[in-house]
Amino acid sequence: MSRIENGKVQCKLEYIFVLTQYLDVSADFLLYGRKKQNEREAVTNILDELNPRDFNRAKNILKAAFE
């Protein structure tokens, strides 16, 4: 692990998957330092970018899905 952290050896792809599972982080976080976005944040970000008409459509779809 130390040799990977210090850049002396490269981490194999299959080890990255194991590390993400063990540490409960995303591959983005391991490779680039980005935190995993939770589902609520992801949906909020998508909704924030919609124009008013599409936002209302999405709102109606979500209401219908949870009724």
Number of C-alpha atoms within 10 A of each C-alpha: 8 8 10 11 10 9 10 9 11 10 13 9 9 8 10 15 14 11 15 15 12 9 9 10 16 19 17 12 12 15 9 9 11 12 12 13 10 8 9 9 10 11 11 10 11 11 16 10 10 13 9 11 9 12 15 13 12 14 13 11 11 11 10 9 8 6 5
